């Protein structure tokens, strides 16, 4: 698991667990999703880096959870596929 810090903001009611105006939340992500590459990019990391310095809405958090789930499932499916190399 990889530890990632997320910024949340209660000013806009973005994260129910926040007690101050801005709070960093550290959470764990599966290594397979965090390190997954698509065309030279690591989508799980890039998505968060593109939003660095701003709070995440509930929709943002839900969308990111879907991205992580899809990356994990894609990795699983890729491991199931066996293509003949002949």
Secondary structure, 3 states (H helix, E strand, C coil): CEEEEEEEECCCCCCCCCCCCEEEEEEEECHHHHCCCECCECHHHHHHHCCCCCCCCHHHHHHHHHHHHHHHHHHHHHHHCCCCCC
